Amino acid sequence: MIPYTFIQLEPVYWKQSLHTERGSGFHVKTRLSKGYGSILISGAGNVGGMHTDLSFVRGAYDWKIPDGPPGSLGFLAYHPVDEHCDSAFIGGGCSITEDIYDDAWHRVKNGIYDRCTISLEVAPIEYIGEDAQWNRGVNKFLYIQQVELTFVRTEKLKQEAPPPKRGLFG
């Protein structure tokens, strides 16, 4: 069994696009949660709060990444600061089933939620005590094994009408 961990992404904004040849595009810019499911990256430390860009693909997709575990839904890659990038970030792609993709597309398009979290099961990682670490010297990519999109909608409580007045004084 490949050691794994869960990370949680907090969306900053969504981007939806339609193209005549590529079809629909569904992209989310997030921050990696600082609390639940943060992760250490060798050479970078704790990356909680780091910008993360994730693109979703509708249906099964072959990411053509060598040495990936069979059945992976996608990948994450760390991009450090260099001559091409002013700030470090994590980027990747994930395929999700058509029904989940369509439902998420609809929720985002119509804004029918108050907040959202994206939970990913990723592997392979190493554990240093209780801390999950992505050793990039051994594994250039983290592979997404499972994805969960949680949309929360908070309904406003209806205010009860005050009781009718019964007489002259109240």
N, C-alpha and C positions, 0 to 999 in steps of 0.2 A: 504494500500500500504506500502510495506517495504521500509524504507529509503535506498538509494543507492548513490554511487559515482562512478566516473570513475577514473581509474588509468592507467598510461602509463608505459610500460616496454620498455627498450632500450636493444636489444640483444647484448651480448658480444661475444657469440659463439653458434653455433648450433651443435647438435650431432644427427646423424641418425644411426640406427642400424637395422639389419635384423636378425631374429632368426627363426629356424625351427619350434618351437612350439608357441612362443609368437607373431610371425609375425614381423611387422615393429615397430620400436620405434623412436619417434620423441621428442627430448628434447631440450630446449633452456635455457641457462644461461644468465640472464639479470641483469640490474640494474633498480631499481624503479626510475622513473623520479623524479628529484628534483623540477621541475617546475610544469608543467601541471599534475594534478591529484596526487599530493603527499598526504600522509595520516598520521595521528597521531595514534599511538598505545598506549593504556593505559599502563603505566609503562615503555615505551620505547621512547616516544616522536616522533618527525618527522622522518620517516624512508626513506625519499627521498635519493636515492643513494644506498640503501641497496641491497645486492645480492639477487636475486630471481631466483629460479629454477622452471621451469614449464614444465611438460610433456603433450604432446598432444596424444589423443587417437582418432583413426579413427572410426567415427560413434558414435551412442548413447551408453552410458555406465552408469551403475548404480554404483555410488561411495560408496554406502552403508554407508553414514554418517547420523546418526540419527538427526532428527529435522531440516533437510535442507528444504528450500522452494521447492515446486514442480517445475519441469522444469529447475532446475539448471544444468548448463553445467559442473560444476566442483567446485573446492574449493581452498582456500589458507589457509595455517597454518603458524603461526609465531613460529620460533624456537629460543629461547633466548640462550645466552652463558650459558653453563653448563658443567658438566663433560664429556659430549659426543660431544660437539660442541665448537670450539675455537672462532667462531664469529657468531653473530646472523644472521639469514637469513629467508626468506619467501620461502616456497615450496608449490607446489600443482600440480593439474592435471586438464585437461580440455578436454572435448570431442568436436570435431568439425565434421561437415558433411564430408562425403567421398570426395566430389568434392573439398571442401576447403582444406582438408588435402592433397589430391593428388597434387593440384596446389602448395601449400606451399612447399611440399616435393620436387617437381620438381624445383621450384625457388631456394631453398636452395642448392639442390644437384648440380645444374648447375651454381650457382652463378650469376644468371641473374637479379641482383639488386644491387644498390649502398648502400642503407640503408633501415632499416626496423624499424617499431614501432608496438607494440602490445598494443591495448587498451582494457581494461576489465571493464565492468560494474559489480561492486561488492556490495553485501548487506549481512547482515544488518549493517549499520553504524549509528552513532549518530553525530549530528552536535553541535559543540561548537562555536557559532557565525557562521562564514563562513567556519571554519575548519571541515573537515570530521575526525571522530575519530572511530577507531575500539576498542570497549570496550571488551577486552578479558575475563573480569570477567563475562560478560553476554553471549558472543558468542565466542566459541573457534575457529570457522572457519568463514571465509568470503566465500560466495557462489558466483560463477561466473554466472551472468545472461546473459551476451552477450560478445562476443569476436570479435575483428576486427584486422586483420593482414594487415598492410599497407607496401607494398614493393615499393620503389622509385628507379627508374632507370634514371640517368642523362645522356643524350646523348651528346656527344661532338659536338660542332658546327663545321661545315665544314668550312675550310678556303677558301675564294674565291681566285682564281688564279689572280695574277696581270694582268692588261690589257697588250696585246701584244705591243711591241715597234713598233713605226711607222716609224722611220727613223733613221738616223745616230745619232741624238742628243736626242732622246727621245720619 
